[in-house]
Amino acid sequence: MERRLMIGLVLAALCGASTLAHARPPTVVNSPGYDRRLQESRSQLDGSATAAPVDVPVSKPKRSKKKPAK
């Protein structure tokens, strides 16, 4: 009797886990407008990436003297 109960619980757990593995949120859909805008924005980024980067002077970190321990 206990063995059948254990087998039933294991099968129920496996079935429940397999249905959760394929779940998707309802917002995951193909959107031609979004895909087009995304492609346009990526092409704009690709064009701006070819510009020469500006060298910004880097300042050295200021070092302070350690305070004496009290």
PDB file with one MODEL, atoms N, CA, C and O in Angstrom:
MODEL        1
ATOM      1  N   MET A   1       0.822  -1.187   0.000  1.00  0.00           N
ATOM      2  CA  MET A   1       0.000   0.000   0.000  1.00  0.00           C
ATOM      3  C   MET A   1       0.870   1.257   0.000  1.00  0.00           C
ATOM      4  O   MET A   1       0.617   2.186  -0.766  1.00  0.00           O
ATOM      5  N   GLU A   2       1.888   1.288   0.852  1.00  0.00           N
ATOM      6  CA  GLU A   2       2.761   2.451   0.913  1.00  0.00           C
ATOM      7  C   GLU A   2       3.548   2.622  -0.384  1.00  0.00           C
ATOM      8  O   GLU A   2       3.816   3.741  -0.821  1.00  0.00           O
ATOM      9  N   ARG A   3       3.907   1.505  -0.983  1.00  0.00           N
ATOM     10  CA  ARG A   3       4.671   1.568  -2.224  1.00  0.00           C
ATOM     11  C   ARG A   3       3.830   2.180  -3.344  1.00  0.00           C
ATOM     12  O   ARG A   3       4.345   2.980  -4.126  1.00  0.00           O
ATOM     13  N   ARG A   4       2.567   1.829  -3.436  1.00  0.00           N
ATOM     14  CA  ARG A   4       1.679   2.398  -4.456  1.00  0.00           C
ATOM     15  C   ARG A   4       1.472   3.892  -4.228  1.00  0.00           C
ATOM     16  O   ARG A   4       1.428   4.676  -5.176  1.00  0.00           O
ATOM     17  N   LEU A   5       1.347   4.268  -2.976  1.00  0.00           N
ATOM     18  CA  LEU A   5       1.182   5.680  -2.646  1.00  0.00           C
ATOM     19  C   LEU A   5       2.428   6.464  -3.053  1.00  0.00           C
ATOM     20  O   LEU A   5       2.321   7.558  -3.609  1.00  0.00           O
ATOM     21  N   MET A   6       3.595   5.914  -2.781  1.00  0.00           N
ATOM     22  CA  MET A   6       4.849   6.581  -3.130  1.00  0.00           C
ATOM     23  C   MET A   6       4.987   6.708  -4.647  1.00  0.00           C
ATOM     24  O   MET A   6       5.396   7.755  -5.148  1.00  0.00           O
ATOM     25  N   ILE A   7       4.648   5.647  -5.375  1.00  0.00           N
ATOM     26  CA  ILE A   7       4.717   5.695  -6.839  1.00  0.00           C
ATOM     27  C   ILE A   7       3.747   6.742  -7.378  1.00  0.00           C
ATOM     28  O   ILE A   7       4.083   7.481  -8.303  1.00  0.00           O
ATOM     29  N   GLY A   8       2.567   6.805  -6.814  1.00  0.00           N
ATOM     30  CA  GLY A   8       1.582   7.794  -7.246  1.00  0.00           C
ATOM     31  C   GLY A   8       2.053   9.222  -6.995  1.00  0.00           C
ATOM     32  O   GLY A   8       1.856  10.098  -7.838  1.00  0.00           O
ATOM     33  N   LEU A   9       2.669   9.460  -5.849  1.00  0.00           N
ATOM     34  CA  LEU A   9       3.179  10.792  -5.547  1.00  0.00           C
ATOM     35  C   LEU A   9       4.324  11.173  -6.476  1.00  0.00           C
ATOM     36  O   LEU A   9       4.409  12.321  -6.913  1.00  0.00           O
ATOM     37  N   VAL A  10       5.198  10.230  -6.781  1.00  0.00           N
ATOM     38  CA  VAL A  10       6.310  10.504  -7.689  1.00  0.00           C
ATOM     39  C   VAL A  10       5.787  10.814  -9.083  1.00  0.00           C
ATOM     40  O   VAL A  10       6.264  11.748  -9.728  1.00  0.00           O
ATOM     41  N   LEU A  11       4.811  10.042  -9.556  1.00  0.00           N
ATOM     42  CA  LEU A  11       4.244  10.303 -10.884  1.00  0.00           C
ATOM     43  C   LEU A  11       3.544  11.650 -10.931  1.00  0.00           C
ATOM     44  O   LEU A  11       3.661  12.373 -11.920  1.00  0.00           O
ATOM     45  N   ALA A  12       2.821  11.997  -9.880  1.00  0.00           N
ATOM     46  CA  ALA A  12       2.143  13.293  -9.831  1.00  0.00           C
ATOM     47  C   ALA A  12       3.165  14.436  -9.838  1.00  0.00           C
ATOM     48  O   ALA A  12       2.949  15.455 -10.495  1.00  0.00           O
ATOM     49  N   ALA A  13       4.254  14.274  -9.125  1.00  0.00           N
ATOM     50  CA  ALA A  13       5.287  15.307  -9.096  1.00  0.00           C
ATOM     51  C   ALA A  13       5.942  15.461 -10.463  1.00  0.00           C
ATOM     52  O   ALA A  13       6.216  16.581 -10.894  1.00  0.00           O
ATOM     53  N   LEU A  14       6.194  14.351 -11.148  1.00  0.00           N
ATOM     54  CA  LEU A  14       6.803  14.414 -12.477  1.00  0.00           C
ATOM     55  C   LEU A  14       5.876  15.079 -13.486  1.00  0.00           C
ATOM     56  O   LEU A  14       6.322  15.872 -14.315  1.00  0.00           O
ATOM     57  N   CYS A  15       4.599  14.760 -13.418  1.00  0.00           N
ATOM     58  CA  CYS A  15       3.634  15.377 -14.338  1.00  0.00           C
ATOM     59  C   CYS A  15       3.515  16.873 -14.064  1.00  0.00           C
ATOM     60  O   CYS A  15       3.447  17.673 -14.997  1.00  0.00           O
ATOM     61  N   GLY A  16       3.491  17.245 -12.808  1.00  0.00           N
ATOM     62  CA  GLY A  16       3.397  18.655 -12.459  1.00  0.00           C
ATOM     63  C   GLY A  16       4.626  19.424 -12.886  1.00  0.00           C
ATOM     64  O   GLY A  16       4.507  20.554 -13.359  1.00  0.00           O
ATOM     65  N   ALA A  17       5.792  18.852 -12.736  1.00  0.00           N
ATOM     66  CA  ALA A  17       7.037  19.523 -13.120  1.00  0.00           C
ATOM     67  C   ALA A  17       7.140  19.668 -14.635  1.00  0.00           C
ATOM     68  O   ALA A  17       7.663  20.669 -15.126  1.00  0.00           O
ATOM     69  N   SER A  18       6.653  18.692 -15.369  1.00  0.00           N
ATOM     70  CA  SER A  18       6.763  18.764 -16.823  1.00  0.00           C
ATOM     71  C   SER A  18       5.846  19.832 -17.409  1.00  0.00           C
ATOM     72  O   SER A  18       6.173  20.403 -18.450  1.00  0.00           O
ATOM     73  N   THR A  19       4.715  20.118 -16.779  1.00  0.00           N
ATOM     74  CA  THR A  19       3.827  21.158 -17.301  1.00  0.00           C
ATOM     75  C   THR A  19       4.387  22.541 -17.017  1.00  0.00           C
ATOM     76  O   THR A  19       4.135  23.465 -17.792  1.00  0.00           O
ATOM     77  N   LEU A  20       5.140  22.721 -15.933  1.00  0.00           N
ATOM     78  CA  LEU A  20       5.712  24.020 -15.618  1.00  0.00           C
ATOM     79  C   LEU A  20       6.898  24.346 -16.511  1.00  0.00           C
ATOM     80  O   LEU A  20       7.212  25.519 -16.711  1.00  0.00           O
ATOM     81  N   ALA A  21       7.554  23.341 -17.045  1.00  0.00           N
ATOM     82  CA  ALA A  21       8.746  23.567 -17.852  1.00  0.00           C
ATOM     83  C   ALA A  21       8.427  24.261 -19.166  1.00  0.00           C
ATOM     84  O   ALA A  21       9.304  24.912 -19.734  1.00  0.00           O
ATOM     85  N   HIS A  22       7.202  24.145 -19.669  1.00  0.00           N
ATOM     86  CA  HIS A  22       6.851  24.724 -20.956  1.00  0.00           C
ATOM     87  C   HIS A  22       6.009  25.989 -20.816  1.00  0.00           C
ATOM     88  O   HIS A  22       5.488  26.493 -21.810  1.00  0.00           O
ATOM     89  N   ALA A  23       5.872  26.497 -19.627  1.00  0.00           N
ATOM     90  CA  ALA A  23       5.047  27.684 -19.419  1.00  0.00           C
ATOM     91  C   ALA A  23       5.755  28.920 -19.940  1.00  0.00           C
ATOM     92  O   ALA A  23       6.965  29.065 -19.764  1.00  0.00           O
ATOM     93  N   ARG A  24       5.011  29.811 -20.580  1.00  0.00           N
ATOM     94  CA  ARG A  24       5.534  31.081 -21.076  1.00  0.00           C
ATOM     95  C   ARG A  24       4.612  32.196 -20.605  1.00  0.00           C
ATOM     96  O   ARG A  24       3.404  31.992 -20.482  1.00  0.00           O
ATOM     97  N   PRO A  25       5.164  33.358 -20.345  1.00  0.00           N
ATOM     98  CA  PRO A  25       4.291  34.472 -19.986  1.00  0.00           C
ATOM     99  C   PRO A  25       3.462  34.890 -21.196  1.00  0.00           C
ATOM    100  O   PRO A  25       3.897  34.704 -22.332  1.00  0.00           O
ATOM    101  N   PRO A  26       2.300  35.440 -20.977  1.00  0.00           N
ATOM    102  CA  PRO A  26       1.434  35.803 -22.105  1.00  0.00           C
ATOM    103  C   PRO A  26       1.976  36.950 -22.937  1.00  0.00           C
ATOM    104  O   PRO A  26       1.449  37.216 -24.018  1.00  0.00           O
ATOM    105  N   THR A  27       3.013  37.641 -22.472  1.00  0.00           N
ATOM    106  CA  THR A  27       3.539  38.782 -23.213  1.00  0.00           C
ATOM    107  C   THR A  27       4.558  38.390 -24.266  1.00  0.00           C
ATOM    108  O   THR A  27       5.012  39.244 -25.027  1.00  0.00           O
ATOM    109  N   VAL A  28       4.932  37.109 -24.329  1.00  0.00           N
ATOM    110  CA  VAL A  28       5.923  36.676 -25.310  1.00  0.00           C
ATOM    111  C   VAL A  28       5.197  36.364 -26.617  1.00  0.00           C
ATOM    112  O   VAL A  28       4.667  35.270 -26.809  1.00  0.00           O
ATOM    113  N   VAL A  29       5.187  37.353 -27.507  1.00  0.00           N
ATOM    114  CA  VAL A  29       4.564  37.186 -28.822  1.00  0.00           C
ATOM    115  C   VAL A  29       5.438  37.885 -29.847  1.00  0.00           C
ATOM    116  O   VAL A  29       6.241  38.752 -29.503  1.00  0.00           O
ATOM    117  N   ASN A  30       5.281  37.514 -31.087  1.00  0.00           N
ATOM    118  CA  ASN A  30       6.008  38.177 -32.162  1.00  0.00           C
ATOM    119  C   ASN A  30       5.332  39.509 -32.457  1.00  0.00           C
ATOM    120  O   ASN A  30       4.118  39.561 -32.657  1.00  0.00           O
ATOM    121  N   SER A  31       6.106  40.577 -32.486  1.00  0.00           N
ATOM    122  CA  SER A  31       5.579  41.899 -32.767  1.00  0.00           C
ATOM    123  C   SER A  31       6.399  42.520 -33.893  1.00  0.00           C
ATOM    124  O   SER A  31       7.543  42.916 -33.673  1.00  0.00           O
ATOM    125  N   PRO A  32       5.828  42.612 -35.098  1.00  0.00           N
ATOM    126  CA  PRO A  32       6.598  43.161 -36.219  1.00  0.00           C
ATOM    127  C   PRO A  32       7.028  44.612 -35.982  1.00  0.00           C
ATOM    128  O   PRO A  32       8.129  44.996 -36.377  1.00  0.00           O
ATOM    129  N   GLY A  33       6.185  45.414 -35.352  1.00  0.00           N
ATOM    130  CA  GLY A  33       6.534  46.811 -35.091  1.00  0.00           C
ATOM    131  C   GLY A  33       7.706  46.929 -34.140  1.00  0.00           C
ATOM    132  O   GLY A  33       8.615  47.729 -34.364  1.00  0.00           O
ATOM    133  N   TYR A  34       7.691  46.139 -33.081  1.00  0.00           N
ATOM    134  CA  TYR A  34       8.788  46.173 -32.112  1.00  0.00           C
ATOM    135  C   TYR A  34      10.080  45.697 -32.757  1.00  0.00           C
ATOM    136  O   TYR A  34      11.137  46.293 -32.554  1.00  0.00           O
ATOM    137  N   ASP A  35       9.995  44.627 -33.531  1.00  0.00           N
ATOM    138  CA  ASP A  35      11.184  44.101 -34.198  1.00  0.00           C
ATOM    139  C   ASP A  35      11.770  45.130 -35.161  1.00  0.00           C
ATOM    140  O   ASP A  35      12.990  45.264 -35.251  1.00  0.00           O
ATOM    141  N   ARG A  36      10.918  45.859 -35.879  1.00  0.00           N
ATOM    142  CA  ARG A  36      11.388  46.873 -36.812  1.00  0.00           C
ATOM    143  C   ARG A  36      12.084  48.011 -36.076  1.00  0.00           C
ATOM    144  O   ARG A  36      13.162  48.446 -36.481  1.00  0.00           O
ATOM    145  N   ARG A  37      11.469  48.499 -34.990  1.00  0.00           N
ATOM    146  CA  ARG A  37      12.087  49.582 -34.215  1.00  0.00           C
ATOM    147  C   ARG A  37      13.404  49.137 -33.596  1.00  0.00           C
ATOM    148  O   ARG A  37      14.363  49.906 -33.546  1.00  0.00           O
ATOM    149  N   LEU A  38      13.448  47.904 -33.127  1.00  0.00           N
ATOM    150  CA  LEU A  38      14.676  47.374 -32.549  1.00  0.00           C
ATOM    151  C   LEU A  38      15.778  47.309 -33.595  1.00  0.00           C
ATOM    152  O   LEU A  38      16.926  47.651 -33.313  1.00  0.00           O
ATOM    153  N   GLN A  39      15.438  46.875 -34.788  1.00  0.00           N
ATOM    154  CA  GLN A  39      16.422  46.799 -35.859  1.00  0.00           C
ATOM    155  C   GLN A  39      16.910  48.191 -36.244  1.00  0.00           C
ATOM    156  O   GLN A  39      18.100  48.376 -36.498  1.00  0.00           O
ATOM    157  N   GLU A  40      16.003  49.180 -36.292  1.00  0.00           N
ATOM    158  CA  GLU A  40      16.397  50.546 -36.617  1.00  0.00           C
ATOM    159  C   GLU A  40      17.329  51.116 -35.560  1.00  0.00           C
ATOM    160  O   GLU A  40      18.324  51.761 -35.891  1.00  0.00           O
ATOM    161  N   SER A  41      17.014  50.883 -34.287  1.00  0.00           N
ATOM    162  CA  SER A  41      17.856  51.426 -33.222  1.00  0.00           C
ATOM    163  C   SER A  41      19.226  50.760 -33.227  1.00  0.00           C
ATOM    164  O   SER A  41      20.231  51.411 -32.940  1.00  0.00           O
ATOM    165  N   ARG A  42      19.275  49.496 -33.544  1.00  0.00           N
ATOM    166  CA  ARG A  42      20.575  48.814 -33.616  1.00  0.00           C
ATOM    167  C   ARG A  42      21.402  49.332 -34.781  1.00  0.00           C
ATOM    168  O   ARG A  42      22.620  49.474 -34.669  1.00  0.00           O
ATOM    169  N   SER A  43      20.741  49.614 -35.904  1.00  0.00           N
ATOM    170  CA  SER A  43      21.486  50.144 -37.045  1.00  0.00           C
ATOM    171  C   SER A  43      22.004  51.542 -36.738  1.00  0.00           C
ATOM    172  O   SER A  43      23.086  51.900 -37.203  1.00  0.00           O
ATOM    173  N   GLN A  44      21.267  52.345 -35.971  1.00  0.00           N
ATOM    174  CA  GLN A  44      21.744  53.669 -35.571  1.00  0.00           C
ATOM    175  C   GLN A  44      22.939  53.546 -34.639  1.00  0.00           C
ATOM    176  O   GLN A  44      23.880  54.334 -34.732  1.00  0.00           O
ATOM    177  N   LEU A  45      22.911  52.572 -33.748  1.00  0.00           N
ATOM    178  CA  LEU A  45      24.034  52.368 -32.839  1.00  0.00           C
ATOM    179  C   LEU A  45      25.268  51.915 -33.601  1.00  0.00           C
ATOM    180  O   LEU A  45      26.382  52.327 -33.276  1.00  0.00           O
ATOM    181  N   ASP A  46      25.084  51.080 -34.603  1.00  0.00           N
ATOM    182  CA  ASP A  46      26.218  50.610 -35.393  1.00  0.00           C
ATOM    183  C   ASP A  46      26.876  51.776 -36.116  1.00  0.00           C
ATOM    184  O   ASP A  46      28.101  51.820 -36.225  1.00  0.00           O
ATOM    185  N   GLY A  47      26.081  52.720 -36.612  1.00  0.00           N
ATOM    186  CA  GLY A  47      26.628  53.879 -37.318  1.00  0.00           C
ATOM    187  C   GLY A  47      27.387  54.795 -36.384  1.00  0.00           C
ATOM    188  O   GLY A  47      28.406  55.362 -36.777  1.00  0.00           O
ATOM    189  N   SER A  48      26.919  54.957 -35.157  1.00  0.00           N
ATOM    190  CA  SER A  48      27.584  55.865 -34.224  1.00  0.00           C
ATOM    191  C   SER A  48      28.819  55.233 -33.607  1.00  0.00           C
ATOM    192  O   SER A  48      29.672  55.949 -33.082  1.00  0.00           O
ATOM    193  N   ALA A  49      28.938  53.921 -33.655  1.00  0.00           N
ATOM    194  CA  ALA A  49      30.078  53.241 -33.062  1.00  0.00           C
ATOM    195  C   ALA A  49      31.327  53.400 -33.919  1.00  0.00           C
ATOM    196  O   ALA A  49      32.435  53.146 -33.447  1.00  0.00           O
ATOM    197  N   THR A  50      31.161  53.820 -35.182  1.00  0.00           N
ATOM    198  CA  THR A  50      32.317  53.962 -36.054  1.00  0.00           C
ATOM    199  C   THR A  50      33.052  55.271 -35.809  1.00  0.00           C
ATOM    200  O   THR A  50      34.169  55.435 -36.300  1.00  0.00           O
ATOM    201  N   ALA A  51      32.471  56.207 -35.069  1.00  0.00           N
ATOM    202  CA  ALA A  51      33.128  57.479 -34.783  1.00  0.00           C
ATOM    203  C   ALA A  51      34.316  57.236 -33.851  1.00  0.00           C
ATOM    204  O   ALA A  51      34.301  56.326 -33.022  1.00  0.00           O
ATOM    205  N   ALA A  52      35.336  58.067 -34.008  1.00  0.00           N
ATOM    206  CA  ALA A  52      36.533  57.910 -33.183  1.00  0.00           C
ATOM    207  C   ALA A  52      36.216  58.297 -31.740  1.00  0.00           C
ATOM    208  O   ALA A  52      35.595  59.334 -31.506  1.00  0.00           O
ATOM    209  N   PRO A  53      36.625  57.496 -30.788  1.00  0.00           N
ATOM    210  CA  PRO A  53      36.357  57.828 -29.390  1.00  0.00           C
ATOM    211  C   PRO A  53      37.194  59.019 -28.948  1.00  0.00           C
ATOM    212  O   PRO A  53      38.336  59.183 -29.378  1.00  0.00           O
ATOM    213  N   VAL A  54      36.627  59.832 -28.103  1.00  0.00           N
ATOM    214  CA  VAL A  54      37.311  61.014 -27.600  1.00  0.00           C
ATOM    215  C   VAL A  54      38.133  60.611 -26.384  1.00  0.00           C
ATOM    216  O   VAL A  54      37.632  59.949 -25.475  1.00  0.00           O
ATOM    217  N   ASP A  55      39.402  61.019 -26.376  1.00  0.00           N
ATOM    218  CA  ASP A  55      40.266  60.714 -25.236  1.00  0.00           C
ATOM    219  C   ASP A  55      39.980  61.702 -24.116  1.00  0.00           C
ATOM    220  O   ASP A  55      40.192  62.905 -24.268  1.00  0.00           O
ATOM    221  N   VAL A  56      39.510  61.202 -23.021  1.00  0.00           N
ATOM    222  CA  VAL A  56      39.216  62.028 -21.865  1.00  0.00           C
ATOM    223  C   VAL A  56      40.392  61.921 -20.910  1.00  0.00           C
ATOM    224  O   VAL A  56      40.812  60.814 -20.571  1.00  0.00           O
ATOM    225  N   PRO A  57      40.930  63.048 -20.471  1.00  0.00           N
ATOM    226  CA  PRO A  57      42.055  62.961 -19.542  1.00  0.00           C
ATOM    227  C   PRO A  57      41.614  62.337 -18.221  1.00  0.00           C
ATOM    228  O   PRO A  57      40.574  62.677 -17.658  1.00  0.00           O
ATOM    229  N   VAL A  58      42.433  61.427 -17.760  1.00  0.00           N
ATOM    230  CA  VAL A  58      42.108  60.725 -16.527  1.00  0.00           C
ATOM    231  C   VAL A  58      42.955  61.309 -15.414  1.00  0.00           C
ATOM    232  O   VAL A  58      44.181  61.353 -15.517  1.00  0.00           O
ATOM    233  N   SER A  59      42.310  61.752 -14.361  1.00  0.00           N
ATOM    234  CA  SER A  59      43.063  62.312 -13.248  1.00  0.00           C
ATOM    235  C   SER A  59      43.459  61.196 -12.295  1.00  0.00           C
ATOM    236  O   SER A  59      42.734  60.219 -12.111  1.00  0.00           O
ATOM    237  N   LYS A  60      44.627  61.370 -11.695  1.00  0.00           N
ATOM    238  CA  LYS A  60      45.105  60.381 -10.755  1.00  0.00           C
ATOM    239  C   LYS A  60      44.327  60.524  -9.450  1.00  0.00           C
ATOM    240  O   LYS A  60      43.977  61.639  -9.062  1.00  0.00           O
ATOM    241  N   PRO A  61      44.055  59.424  -8.776  1.00  0.00           N
ATOM    242  CA  PRO A  61      43.344  59.526  -7.503  1.00  0.00           C
ATOM    243  C   PRO A  61      44.202  60.247  -6.466  1.00  0.00           C
ATOM    244  O   PRO A  61      45.414  60.045  -6.392  1.00  0.00           O
ATOM    245  N   LYS A  62      43.556  61.084  -5.677  1.00  0.00           N
ATOM    246  CA  LYS A  62      44.276  61.823  -4.653  1.00  0.00           C
ATOM    247  C   LYS A  62      44.565  60.895  -3.476  1.00  0.00           C
ATOM    248  O   LYS A  62      43.714  60.122  -3.034  1.00  0.00           O
ATOM    249  N   ARG A  63      45.786  61.003  -2.992  1.00  0.00           N
ATOM    250  CA  ARG A  63      46.166  60.184  -1.850  1.00  0.00           C
ATOM    251  C   ARG A  63      46.246  61.075  -0.634  1.00  0.00           C
ATOM    252  O   ARG A  63      46.824  62.160  -0.686  1.00  0.00           O
ATOM    253  N   SER A  64      45.680  60.628   0.436  1.00  0.00           N
ATOM    254  CA  SER A  64      45.736  61.392   1.671  1.00  0.00           C
ATOM    255  C   SER A  64      46.630  60.670   2.671  1.00  0.00           C
ATOM    256  O   SER A  64      46.786  59.450   2.632  1.00  0.00           O
ATOM    257  N   LYS A  65      47.203  61.454   3.557  1.00  0.00           N
ATOM    258  CA  LYS A  65      48.059  60.855   4.579  1.00  0.00           C
ATOM    259  C   LYS A  65      47.205  60.145   5.594  1.00  0.00           C
ATOM    260  O   LYS A  65      46.111  60.594   5.935  1.00  0.00           O
ATOM    261  N   LYS A  66      47.708  59.044   6.068  1.00  0.00           N
ATOM    262  CA  LYS A  66      46.999  58.291   7.085  1.00  0.00           C
ATOM    263  C   LYS A  66      47.037  59.053   8.394  1.00  0.00           C
ATOM    264  O   LYS A  66      48.064  59.615   8.776  1.00  0.00           O
ATOM    265  N   LYS A  67      45.922  59.063   9.064  1.00  0.00           N
ATOM    266  CA  LYS A  67      45.845  59.728  10.369  1.00  0.00           C
ATOM    267  C   LYS A  67      46.488  58.817  11.417  1.00  0.00           C
ATOM    268  O   LYS A  67      46.312  57.600  11.372  1.00  0.00           O
ATOM    269  N   PRO A  68      47.221  59.394  12.342  1.00  0.00           N
ATOM    270  CA  PRO A  68      47.829  58.555  13.386  1.00  0.00           C
ATOM    271  C   PRO A  68      46.769  57.924  14.290  1.00  0.00           C
ATOM    272  O   PRO A  68      45.745  58.537  14.589  1.00  0.00           O
ATOM    273  N   ALA A  69      47.027  56.723  14.706  1.00  0.00           N
ATOM    274  CA  ALA A  69      46.079  56.011  15.576  1.00  0.00           C
ATOM    275  C   ALA A  69      46.125  56.617  16.974  1.00  0.00           C
ATOM    276  O   ALA A  69      47.186  57.006  17.463  1.00  0.00           O
ATOM    277  N   LYS A  70      44.990  56.689  17.592  1.00  0.00           N
ATOM    278  CA  LYS A  70      44.920  57.246  18.955  1.00  0.00           C
ATOM    279  C   LYS A  70      45.111  56.185  19.993  1.00  0.00           C
ATOM    280  O   LYS A  70      45.081  56.478  21.188  1.00  0.00           O
TER     281      LYS A  70
ENDMDL
END
